[in-house]
């Protein structure tokens, strides 16, 4: 009973903090816009944008640190605070690039009738988005907030302006990115994991191999992070082209590699030659990667919360030239609201990503956050509102499916050995298995080639299928996979339908 009372108290405190945040937005906007026409509309838009930011933090931001918590590198509370800091930094430093895509890229404002209509479209889209995100968060289903807000804008825009109001070219490019992001994220994550297995964990001397490969991985992350900061994070004071940033980022990444390599080599020299010891080497790089991922998410997804608010502001008051540029106020809504929503309500979705899809350790989590980071930063560079949710979940499934393939093949190998050589000395078979487990990657290939030369070494289709089914349901949870995919499929049409109905109600 005491646990229930405690949970209820925490629940009420979270609601109180969220309400206080929304009240602060309302009061701030009252003083900013009280002297102009349509001040009440602007206040309501800002409050709704703040509520949307809270929901984005609750449902979407947890994807960034789910692998961190799932691999037990850091606790739930520490991870949320850590991610919140980087989310806010990303939103403040480089959150403006994709705002224009949400604000004007989906529906052409010139094809809508007037400012009042644009305002109603954006209000409808925001209300539809928060309704759908509330439902998804309540059920513990990670959905794309980008997918949702674009669907809302699309549905409301079509309702008022017809299909001619849709920028189909922009929508097509965004839609392609939604499909590509989970596929690309999954492929990159699986390739990274396979690379690490081949160069580290499949080596006979794993710790020594980690000393050679890990500095390269960290240097690559530093290169990516520096390049992104130079192109987007410091654009307000120093504008550089991508090629220049790439070269400078490479130089810094090389410097990081040279600095950390001696320390990592020194540490690996005294580590036991075990997989768990190698896993622990990835703790700090994993924290670095998760921080970079949260930074990228903050810069990319802040547009979902404040893009409609800015569109409403410009539609209503752009003729009042006496007003100063107050875009920083809108940016603050997302930069504060998303981290706050993550801290207050993100626990459920963090658990889904971290433990309900497949089992994670530090190496697997490192591959996931690195994969998502590369994909999201690439999309943000081109101003595409790519779904970080799709990318993160795709990366987790990519890791899970690779593990499934490797474990199934290994199980088939062991079962084949035991069944086809029952007449031989069992001790010899077990000795071969132990030798195979300790062998390097190249040595494993040689041993498997020897086995392949034995034409009698075959397993029945029935037994092979049985092993495949066993690992299919043990490693990647198909029920979670199906639930998430179905939610992705219906998100855009559901958000569009909600927004259309809401627009008709408030018209």
C-alpha positions as CSV (number, residue, x, y, z in Angstrom):
1,X,0.0,0.0,0.0
2,X,2.8,2.4,0.8
3,X,4.3,1.8,-2.7
4,X,0.9,2.7,-4.2
5,X,0.7,5.8,-2.1
6,X,4.2,6.8,-3.1
7,X,3.4,6.3,-6.8
8,X,0.2,8.3,-6.5
9,X,2.1,11.2,-4.8
10,X,4.8,11.2,-7.5
11,X,2.0,11.1,-10.2
12,X,0.3,14.1,-8.7
13,X,3.6,16.0,-8.3
14,X,4.5,15.4,-11.9
15,X,1.1,16.7,-13.0
16,X,1.6,19.8,-10.8
17,X,5.0,20.5,-12.4
18,X,3.6,20.1,-15.9
19,X,0.7,22.5,-15.0
20,X,3.1,25.0,-13.5
21,X,5.1,24.9,-16.8
22,X,2.0,25.6,-18.9
23,X,0.9,28.4,-16.5
24,X,4.4,30.0,-16.8
25,X,4.0,29.9,-20.6
26,X,0.6,31.6,-20.4
27,X,1.8,34.3,-18.1
28,X,4.9,35.0,-20.2
29,X,2.9,35.3,-23.4
30,X,0.3,37.5,-21.8
31,X,2.9,40.1,-21.0
32,X,4.5,39.8,-24.5
33,X,1.4,40.0,-26.6
34,X,-1.2,41.7,-24.4
35,X,-0.9,45.0,-26.3
36,X,-1.7,43.5,-29.8
37,X,-4.7,42.1,-31.4
38,X,-5.4,38.3,-31.2
39,X,-3.3,38.1,-28.0
40,X,-5.6,35.4,-26.5
41,X,-5.0,33.2,-29.6
42,X,-1.3,33.6,-29.2
43,X,-1.4,32.7,-25.5
44,X,-3.5,29.6,-26.2
45,X,-1.2,28.6,-29.1
46,X,1.9,28.9,-26.9
47,X,0.2,26.8,-24.1
48,X,-0.8,24.2,-26.5
49,X,2.7,24.1,-28.0
50,X,4.1,23.6,-24.4
51,X,1.7,20.7,-23.9
52,X,2.8,19.2,-27.2
53,X,6.4,19.6,-26.1
54,X,5.7,17.7,-22.9
55,X,4.1,14.9,-24.9
56,X,7.1,14.8,-27.3
57,X,9.4,14.4,-24.3
58,X,7.2,11.7,-22.8
59,X,6.9,9.6,-26.0
60,X,9.8,10.4,-28.2
61,X,12.8,11.5,-26.2
62,X,13.0,8.2,-24.3
63,X,14.2,6.5,-27.5
64,X,17.5,8.2,-27.0
65,X,18.3,6.7,-23.6
66,X,16.4,3.5,-23.7
67,X,19.5,1.6,-24.8
68,X,21.5,3.3,-22.0
69,X,19.1,2.1,-19.4
70,X,18.5,-1.3,-21.0
71,X,22.2,-2.0,-20.9
72,X,22.4,-0.9,-17.2
73,X,25.1,1.7,-17.8
74,X,23.2,4.2,-15.8
75,X,20.0,4.2,-13.7
76,X,16.6,5.5,-14.9
77,X,16.7,8.8,-13.0
78,X,20.3,9.6,-13.9
79,X,19.7,8.8,-17.6
80,X,16.6,11.1,-17.8
81,X,18.5,14.0,-16.3
82,X,21.5,13.4,-18.5
83,X,19.3,13.3,-21.6
84,X,17.3,16.3,-20.6
85,X,20.5,18.4,-20.5
86,X,21.5,17.4,-24.0
87,X,17.9,17.7,-25.4
88,X,17.7,21.3,-24.2
89,X,21.2,22.1,-25.6
90,X,20.3,20.7,-29.0
91,X,17.0,22.6,-29.1
92,X,18.6,25.9,-28.2
93,X,21.8,25.6,-30.3
94,X,20.5,24.1,-33.5
95,X,16.8,23.8,-33.4
96,X,15.8,26.2,-36.1
97,X,16.8,24.3,-39.3
98,X,13.8,21.9,-39.7
99,X,11.2,24.4,-38.3
100,X,10.5,25.7,-41.8
101,X,9.6,22.2,-43.0
102,X,6.8,21.8,-40.4
103,X,5.8,25.5,-40.7
104,X,5.4,25.8,-44.4
105,X,6.7,22.6,-46.1
106,X,3.6,20.4,-45.8
107,X,0.8,22.8,-46.7
108,X,1.4,25.9,-48.8
109,X,0.1,28.9,-46.8
110,X,-0.4,30.8,-50.0
111,X,-3.1,28.4,-51.1
112,X,-5.0,28.9,-47.9
113,X,-7.6,31.6,-47.7
114,X,-6.4,33.8,-44.8
115,X,-4.5,34.1,-41.5
116,X,-7.5,32.8,-39.6
117,X,-7.7,29.7,-41.6
118,X,-3.9,29.0,-41.2
119,X,-4.4,29.5,-37.4
120,X,-7.2,27.0,-37.3
121,X,-5.2,24.4,-39.3
122,X,-2.3,24.7,-36.9
123,X,-4.5,24.5,-33.9
124,X,-6.2,21.4,-35.3
125,X,-2.9,19.8,-36.0
126,X,-1.6,20.4,-32.5
127,X,-4.7,19.2,-30.8
128,X,-4.8,16.0,-32.9
129,X,-1.1,15.4,-32.2
130,X,-1.4,15.7,-28.4
131,X,-4.5,13.4,-28.4
132,X,-2.7,10.7,-30.3
133,X,0.5,11.0,-28.3
134,X,-1.4,10.8,-25.1
135,X,-3.0,7.5,-26.2
136,X,0.3,6.1,-27.5
137,X,2.2,7.0,-24.3
138,X,-0.6,5.6,-22.1
139,X,-0.2,2.2,-23.9
140,X,3.6,2.3,-23.9
141,X,3.8,2.4,-27.7
142,X,6.6,4.6,-29.2
143,X,5.2,6.5,-32.2
144,X,6.8,9.2,-34.3
145,X,5.8,12.7,-33.1
146,X,7.1,14.0,-36.4
147,X,4.8,11.5,-38.2
148,X,1.9,12.7,-36.1
149,X,2.3,16.4,-36.4
150,X,2.8,16.2,-40.2
151,X,-0.3,14.0,-40.4
152,X,-2.2,16.6,-38.4
153,X,-1.1,19.5,-40.6
154,X,-1.9,17.4,-43.7
155,X,-5.4,16.4,-42.6
156,X,-6.4,19.8,-41.5
157,X,-4.9,21.4,-44.6
158,X,-6.7,19.1,-47.0
159,X,-10.0,19.8,-45.2
160,X,-9.8,23.5,-45.8
161,X,-7.7,23.7,-49.0
162,X,-8.2,20.4,-50.8
163,X,-5.4,18.3,-52.2
164,X,-4.0,21.3,-54.1
165,X,-2.8,22.8,-50.9
166,X,-0.4,20.0,-50.2
167,X,3.2,20.3,-51.2
168,X,3.4,16.7,-52.5
169,X,7.1,16.9,-53.4
170,X,8.0,17.8,-49.9
171,X,5.6,15.3,-48.4
172,X,7.1,12.6,-50.7
173,X,10.6,13.3,-49.6
174,X,9.6,13.2,-45.9
175,X,7.7,10.0,-46.4
176,X,10.7,8.4,-48.0
177,X,12.8,9.4,-45.0
178,X,10.3,7.7,-42.7
179,X,10.7,4.4,-44.5
180,X,14.4,4.7,-45.0
181,X,15.2,5.8,-41.4
182,X,14.3,2.5,-39.6
183,X,15.8,0.4,-42.4
184,X,19.0,2.5,-42.5
185,X,19.2,2.6,-38.7
186,X,18.8,-1.1,-38.4
187,X,21.4,-1.8,-41.1
188,X,23.9,0.5,-39.6
189,X,23.4,-0.8,-36.1
190,X,23.7,-4.5,-37.3
191,X,26.8,-3.7,-39.3
192,X,28.4,-1.9,-36.4
193,X,27.6,-4.9,-34.1
194,X,29.0,-7.3,-36.6
195,X,32.1,-5.2,-37.0
196,X,32.7,-5.1,-33.3
197,X,32.1,-8.9,-33.0
198,X,34.5,-9.6,-35.8
199,X,37.2,-7.3,-34.7
200,X,36.8,-7.6,-30.9
201,X,34.5,-10.2,-29.3
202,X,35.3,-12.9,-31.9
203,X,39.0,-12.5,-31.4
204,X,41.0,-14.8,-29.1
205,X,42.4,-11.9,-27.2
206,X,39.4,-9.7,-26.9
207,X,40.8,-7.1,-24.5
208,X,43.8,-6.4,-26.6
209,X,41.6,-6.2,-29.7
210,X,39.4,-3.7,-27.9
211,X,42.4,-1.6,-27.2
212,X,43.0,-1.2,-31.0
213,X,39.4,-0.8,-32.2
214,X,37.7,1.2,-29.5
215,X,39.8,4.4,-29.9
216,X,38.9,4.4,-33.6
217,X,35.2,4.1,-32.8
218,X,35.4,7.0,-30.2
219,X,37.4,9.1,-32.7
220,X,34.7,8.5,-35.3
221,X,32.0,9.7,-32.9
222,X,34.0,12.8,-32.0
223,X,34.4,13.5,-35.7
224,X,30.6,13.3,-36.3
225,X,29.8,15.3,-33.2
226,X,32.2,18.1,-34.1
227,X,31.1,18.3,-37.7
228,X,27.5,18.6,-36.6
229,X,28.2,21.4,-34.1
230,X,30.2,23.4,-36.7
231,X,27.5,23.1,-39.3
232,X,24.5,23.7,-37.1
233,X,25.4,24.4,-33.5
234,X,27.4,27.6,-34.1
235,X,25.6,28.8,-37.2
236,X,24.4,32.0,-35.4
237,X,28.0,33.2,-34.9
238,X,30.0,31.3,-37.5
239,X,28.6,29.9,-40.8
240,X,30.8,27.2,-42.4
241,X,30.1,24.9,-45.3
242,X,29.8,21.2,-44.8
243,X,33.1,20.3,-46.4
244,X,35.0,22.6,-44.1
245,X,33.2,21.3,-41.1
246,X,33.9,17.8,-42.2
247,X,37.7,18.5,-42.4
248,X,37.8,20.3,-39.1
249,X,35.7,17.6,-37.5
250,X,38.1,15.0,-38.8
251,X,41.1,16.8,-37.3
252,X,39.4,17.0,-33.9
253,X,38.3,13.3,-34.1
254,X,41.9,12.4,-34.9
255,X,43.1,14.4,-31.9
256,X,40.6,12.6,-29.7
257,X,41.8,9.3,-31.0
258,X,45.4,10.1,-30.3
259,X,44.6,11.3,-26.8
260,X,42.5,8.5,-25.6
261,X,44.3,5.6,-27.3
262,X,47.1,5.3,-24.7
263,X,44.6,5.4,-21.9
264,X,42.4,2.7,-23.4
265,X,45.4,0.5,-24.3
266,X,46.7,0.9,-20.7
267,X,43.4,-0.2,-19.3
268,X,43.0,-3.1,-21.7
269,X,46.4,-4.5,-20.7
270,X,45.1,-5.2,-17.2
271,X,41.6,-6.3,-18.1
272,X,40.6,-10.0,-17.9
273,X,40.0,-11.5,-21.4
274,X,36.2,-11.8,-21.0
275,X,33.2,-10.4,-22.8
276,X,31.9,-8.7,-19.7
277,X,35.1,-6.8,-19.3
278,X,35.1,-5.7,-22.9
279,X,31.5,-4.6,-22.5
280,X,32.5,-2.3,-19.6
281,X,35.0,-0.5,-21.9
282,X,32.0,0.8,-23.9
283,X,30.4,2.6,-20.9
284,X,31.9,6.0,-21.4
285,X,31.6,5.9,-25.3
286,X,28.0,4.9,-24.8
287,X,27.3,7.9,-22.6
288,X,29.0,10.1,-25.2
289,X,26.8,8.6,-28.0
290,X,23.6,8.9,-26.0
291,X,24.4,12.5,-25.2
292,X,25.0,13.2,-28.9
293,X,21.8,11.4,-29.8
294,X,19.8,13.5,-27.3
295,X,21.4,16.6,-28.7
296,X,20.4,15.6,-32.3
297,X,16.8,14.8,-31.1
298,X,16.5,18.2,-29.4
299,X,17.6,20.0,-32.5
300,X,15.4,18.0,-34.8
301,X,12.1,17.5,-32.9
302,X,11.8,20.9,-31.3
303,X,10.2,21.9,-34.6
304,X,7.3,19.6,-34.0
305,X,6.3,21.6,-30.9
306,X,7.0,25.1,-32.0
307,X,6.7,25.0,-35.7
308,X,2.9,25.4,-35.6
309,X,3.2,28.1,-32.9
310,X,5.5,30.1,-35.1
311,X,3.2,29.7,-38.1
312,X,0.3,31.0,-36.0
313,X,2.4,34.0,-34.8
314,X,3.5,34.9,-38.3
315,X,0.0,34.6,-39.7
316,X,-1.5,36.8,-37.0
317,X,1.1,39.5,-36.3
318,X,3.6,39.6,-39.2
319,X,2.1,42.9,-40.3
320,X,2.9,44.5,-36.9
321,X,6.5,45.4,-37.7
322,X,7.0,47.2,-34.4
323,X,7.2,43.9,-32.6
324,X,10.7,42.5,-32.0
325,X,11.8,39.0,-33.1
326,X,10.6,36.8,-30.3
327,X,11.4,33.5,-31.8
328,X,13.6,32.7,-28.8
329,X,10.4,32.5,-26.7
330,X,8.9,29.9,-29.0
331,X,12.2,28.0,-29.0
332,X,12.2,28.0,-25.2
333,X,8.9,26.3,-25.2
334,X,10.3,23.2,-26.9
335,X,13.8,23.4,-25.3
336,X,12.3,23.3,-21.8
337,X,9.1,21.3,-22.5
338,X,10.7,18.3,-24.2
339,X,13.2,17.6,-21.4
340,X,10.6,18.2,-18.8
341,X,8.2,15.8,-20.4
342,X,11.0,13.2,-20.6
343,X,11.7,13.6,-16.9
344,X,8.1,13.6,-15.8
345,X,6.5,11.0,-18.1
346,X,9.2,9.2,-20.1
347,X,9.8,6.2,-17.9
348,X,7.3,3.9,-19.7
349,X,8.7,4.4,-23.2
350,X,12.3,4.1,-22.0
351,X,11.5,0.7,-20.7
352,X,9.9,-0.3,-24.0
353,X,13.0,0.6,-26.0
354,X,15.5,-0.6,-23.4
355,X,14.1,-4.0,-22.5
356,X,10.8,-5.0,-24.2
357,X,12.2,-5.5,-27.7
358,X,15.5,-7.4,-27.3
359,X,18.1,-7.8,-24.6
360,X,20.8,-5.2,-24.6
361,X,24.3,-4.9,-23.3
362,X,26.8,-2.1,-23.6
363,X,28.2,-3.1,-27.0
364,X,24.7,-3.5,-28.5
365,X,23.5,-0.2,-27.0
366,X,26.6,1.6,-28.4
367,X,25.8,0.3,-31.9
368,X,22.2,1.5,-31.5
369,X,22.9,5.0,-30.4
370,X,25.7,5.5,-32.9
371,X,23.5,4.2,-35.7
372,X,20.6,6.5,-34.7
373,X,23.0,9.5,-34.3
374,X,24.4,9.1,-37.8
375,X,20.9,8.8,-39.3
376,X,19.3,11.7,-37.5
377,X,22.3,14.0,-38.0
378,X,22.3,13.2,-41.7
379,X,18.5,14.0,-42.0
380,X,18.8,17.1,-39.9
381,X,21.6,18.4,-42.2
382,X,19.2,18.3,-45.1
383,X,16.3,19.8,-43.1
384,X,14.2,16.6,-43.2
385,X,11.9,16.0,-40.2
386,X,13.0,12.4,-39.9
387,X,11.5,10.2,-37.2
388,X,14.0,9.5,-34.5
389,X,11.5,7.0,-33.1
390,X,11.5,5.0,-36.3
391,X,15.3,5.1,-36.5
392,X,15.8,4.1,-32.8
393,X,13.4,1.2,-33.0
394,X,14.7,0.2,-36.3
395,X,18.2,0.1,-34.9
396,X,17.1,-2.0,-31.9
397,X,15.4,-4.5,-34.2
398,X,18.4,-4.5,-36.4
399,X,20.5,-5.6,-33.4
400,X,17.9,-8.1,-32.4
401,X,17.6,-9.7,-35.8
402,X,21.4,-10.0,-36.2
403,X,21.6,-11.7,-32.8
404,X,18.8,-14.0,-33.9
405,X,20.6,-15.0,-37.0
406,X,23.9,-15.5,-35.3
407,X,22.5,-17.5,-32.4
408,X,20.3,-19.6,-34.7
409,X,23.2,-20.5,-36.9
410,X,25.4,-21.3,-33.9
411,X,22.6,-23.5,-32.4
412,X,22.2,-25.3,-35.7
413,X,26.0,-25.9,-35.8
414,X,26.0,-27.4,-32.2
415,X,22.9,-29.5,-32.8
416,X,24.4,-30.8,-36.1
417,X,27.6,-31.7,-34.4
418,X,25.9,-33.6,-31.6
419,X,23.4,-35.4,-33.8
420,X,25.7,-36.4,-36.7
421,X,28.5,-37.6,-34.4
422,X,26.6,-39.4,-31.7
423,X,28.8,-42.4,-32.3
424,X,32.0,-40.5,-31.7
425,X,33.5,-39.6,-28.3
426,X,31.3,-36.9,-26.8
427,X,34.4,-35.4,-25.1
428,X,35.9,-34.8,-28.5
429,X,32.8,-33.0,-29.7
430,X,32.6,-30.8,-26.6
431,X,36.4,-30.1,-27.0
432,X,35.8,-29.0,-30.6
433,X,32.9,-26.7,-29.4
434,X,35.1,-25.1,-26.7
435,X,37.9,-24.7,-29.3
436,X,35.4,-23.0,-31.6
437,X,34.2,-20.6,-28.9
438,X,37.7,-19.5,-28.1
439,X,38.8,-19.2,-31.7
440,X,39.3,-15.9,-33.5
441,X,37.0,-14.9,-36.4
442,X,39.4,-16.2,-39.0
443,X,40.0,-19.4,-37.1
444,X,36.2,-19.9,-36.8
445,X,35.9,-19.6,-40.5
446,X,38.6,-22.3,-41.0
447,X,36.9,-24.7,-38.6
448,X,33.5,-24.2,-40.3
449,X,35.1,-24.8,-43.7
450,X,36.4,-28.1,-42.4
451,X,32.9,-29.0,-41.2
452,X,31.4,-28.0,-44.5
453,X,33.7,-30.4,-46.3
454,X,31.9,-33.2,-44.4
455,X,29.0,-34.0,-46.7
456,X,27.2,-36.0,-44.0
457,X,27.0,-32.9,-41.8
458,X,23.4,-32.0,-42.3
459,X,20.4,-31.2,-40.1
460,X,16.9,-32.1,-40.9
461,X,14.6,-29.3,-42.1
462,X,12.2,-30.0,-39.2
463,X,14.9,-29.6,-36.6
464,X,16.4,-26.5,-38.3
465,X,13.0,-24.9,-38.4
466,X,12.4,-25.7,-34.8
467,X,15.6,-24.0,-33.7
468,X,14.8,-21.0,-35.9
469,X,11.4,-20.6,-34.3
470,X,12.9,-21.0,-30.8
471,X,15.3,-18.1,-31.2
472,X,12.9,-16.0,-33.2
473,X,10.6,-15.7,-30.2
474,X,13.3,-15.7,-27.6
475,X,15.5,-12.9,-28.9
476,X,13.2,-10.5,-30.7
477,X,9.7,-10.1,-29.1
478,X,7.4,-10.4,-32.1
479,X,4.3,-9.1,-30.2
480,X,6.1,-5.8,-29.4
481,X,7.3,-5.7,-33.0
482,X,3.8,-6.1,-34.4
483,X,2.3,-3.6,-32.0
484,X,4.9,-0.9,-32.9
485,X,4.6,-1.5,-36.7
486,X,0.8,-1.2,-36.6
487,X,1.0,2.0,-34.6
488,X,3.4,3.4,-37.2
489,X,1.1,2.5,-40.1
490,X,-2.0,4.2,-38.6
491,X,-0.3,7.2,-37.0
492,X,-0.4,9.5,-40.1
493,X,-4.0,8.7,-41.2
494,X,-5.3,8.8,-37.5
495,X,-3.6,12.1,-36.9
496,X,-5.0,13.5,-40.2
497,X,-8.5,12.2,-39.4
498,X,-8.4,13.7,-35.9
499,X,-7.2,17.1,-37.2
500,X,-9.8,17.1,-40.0
501,X,-12.6,16.5,-37.5
502,X,-11.2,19.1,-35.0
503,X,-11.0,21.7,-37.8
504,X,-14.6,21.1,-38.7
505,X,-15.7,21.5,-35.1
506,X,-13.9,24.8,-34.5
507,X,-14.6,26.2,-38.0
